[in-house]
C-alpha cells in the first residue's frame, strides 16, 4: 500500500487553559473539541478546531516549545480579519500585508508566543 498523508496537526505549547480559550475560542472563533487531563491537578491537553483547521494545545512541558509558527493557507482572509477585529480582543489588532510569495497574510501571536500565519494566495506569479 502506498503511504498517504492526511494532513498534520500542530501541537502548540500553552501555559494557561483560560488564556488559550480566550484567544483561540473568544478571538479566533475556534471550538474546543475535547480536553484531557490525567487527573484534576494534571496539565491539560486539548483540541481546538475551526473548519478543517485543527490544533492541539498542551500544557505538558515535553510536548512542544513556545514560539512556533503555524502556516495556514486559506481563502476569505479579509472576511476573517473583519470578523476577529469585531471581537474587541484587547491584546491584538492584526493587519493584512502583502507577502513576497504573492499572497495576503495576517499573522497573530497567541499569549504564549506561538504565531499563526494565515495566508491567502492572490493567484499568478509573484
VEXDREN-2710 file (C-alpha; in Angstrom, 1 decimal):
% VEXDREN-2710
k/r/px/py/pz
1/UNK/0.0/0.0/0.0
2/UNK/1.3/3.5/-0.9
3/UNK/1.6/5.8/2.1
4/UNK/-0.9/8.6/2.1
5/UNK/-0.6/11.6/4.4
6/UNK/-3.9/13.1/5.5
7/UNK/-2.5/16.4/6.9
8/UNK/-0.7/17.4/10.0
9/UNK/-1.9/18.6/13.4
10/UNK/0.4/21.1/15.1
11/UNK/0.9/20.9/18.8
12/UNK/1.3/24.3/20.5
13/UNK/2.6/24.8/24.0
14/UNK/0.3/26.8/26.3
15/UNK/0.7/27.8/29.9
16/UNK/-3.0/28.7/30.8
17/UNK/-6.1/26.9/29.5
18/UNK/-8.1/30.0/30.4
19/UNK/-5.9/32.4/28.3
20/UNK/-5.8/29.8/25.5
21/UNK/-9.6/29.6/25.3
22/UNK/-9.9/33.4/25.5
23/UNK/-7.5/33.7/22.4
24/UNK/-8.5/30.6/20.3
25/UNK/-12.2/30.5/21.1
26/UNK/-13.1/34.1/22.0
27/UNK/-10.9/35.9/19.5
28/UNK/-10.3/33.4/16.6
29/UNK/-13.6/31.6/16.7
30/UNK/-12.3/28.1/17.2
31/UNK/-14.4/25.4/19.0
32/UNK/-13.0/23.2/21.8
33/UNK/-13.5/19.7/20.5
34/UNK/-12.2/18.0/23.7
35/UNK/-10.0/18.4/26.7
36/UNK/-8.0/15.8/28.6
37/UNK/-6.3/15.6/32.0
38/UNK/-4.8/12.5/33.6
39/UNK/-6.3/13.8/36.9
40/UNK/-7.7/17.0/38.3
41/UNK/-4.2/18.5/39.0
42/UNK/-2.5/17.4/35.8
43/UNK/-1.8/19.7/32.9
44/UNK/-4.4/20.0/30.2
45/UNK/-4.2/18.8/26.6
46/UNK/-7.0/20.0/24.3
47/UNK/-8.0/20.0/20.7
48/UNK/-9.5/23.1/19.0
49/UNK/-10.7/23.5/15.5
50/UNK/-12.3/25.8/13.1
51/UNK/-13.5/24.2/9.9
52/UNK/-10.7/21.9/8.7
53/UNK/-8.0/23.7/10.7
54/UNK/-7.2/21.5/13.8
55/UNK/-4.7/22.4/16.5
56/UNK/-3.7/20.6/19.7
57/UNK/-2.8/22.8/22.7
58/UNK/-0.8/21.4/25.5
59/UNK/0.3/22.5/29.0
60/UNK/2.6/19.5/29.1
61/UNK/6.2/20.7/29.1
62/UNK/7.6/18.0/26.9
63/UNK/5.0/18.3/24.0
64/UNK/6.2/21.5/22.3
65/UNK/8.3/24.6/22.6
66/UNK/6.6/28.0/22.8
67/UNK/7.4/30.4/19.9
68/UNK/6.4/28.1/17.0
69/UNK/4.8/29.3/13.8
70/UNK/1.9/27.5/12.0
71/UNK/1.4/28.5/8.3
72/UNK/-2.3/28.3/7.5
73/UNK/-3.3/28.5/3.8
74/UNK/-6.8/29.8/3.5
75/UNK/-9.4/31.7/1.5
76/UNK/-11.6/34.5/2.8
77/UNK/-8.8/36.3/4.7
78/UNK/-10.4/39.8/4.5
79/UNK/-13.7/38.4/5.9
80/UNK/-11.8/36.6/8.7
81/UNK/-9.9/39.8/9.5
82/UNK/-13.1/41.7/9.8
83/UNK/-14.7/39.0/12.0
84/UNK/-11.8/38.9/14.5
85/UNK/-11.4/42.7/14.5
86/UNK/-15.1/42.9/15.6
87/UNK/-14.5/40.7/18.7
88/UNK/-12.8/43.6/20.6
89/UNK/-10.0/41.4/21.8
90/UNK/-7.8/43.9/23.6
91/UNK/-4.4/42.3/23.1
92/UNK/-4.1/42.1/19.4
93/UNK/-5.1/44.1/16.3
94/UNK/-3.5/42.4/13.3
95/UNK/-3.5/43.8/9.8
96/UNK/-3.2/42.2/6.4
97/UNK/0.0/42.6/4.5
98/UNK/1.2/41.6/1.0
99/UNK/3.8/38.8/1.2
100/UNK/6.6/38.3/-1.3
101/UNK/5.1/35.0/-2.4
102/UNK/2.1/36.8/-3.9
103/UNK/-0.3/36.3/-1.0
104/UNK/-2.1/38.4/1.5
105/UNK/-1.0/37.5/5.0
106/UNK/-2.3/38.1/8.5
107/UNK/-0.2/36.9/11.5
108/UNK/-1.5/36.6/15.1
109/UNK/0.5/35.7/18.1
110/UNK/-1.1/33.8/21.0
111/UNK/-0.5/34.7/24.6
112/UNK/2.3/32.0/24.7
113/UNK/4.4/33.3/21.8
114/UNK/3.1/30.9/19.1
115/UNK/2.3/32.5/15.8
116/UNK/-0.5/31.6/13.3
117/UNK/0.3/32.9/9.8
118/UNK/-2.9/33.0/7.7
119/UNK/-2.1/33.2/4.0
120/UNK/-4.4/33.7/1.0
121/UNK/-2.9/33.2/-2.4
122/UNK/-3.5/36.0/-4.8
123/UNK/-3.0/33.8/-7.9
124/UNK/-0.5/34.1/-10.6
125/UNK/3.2/34.5/-10.3
126/UNK/4.8/36.7/-7.6
END
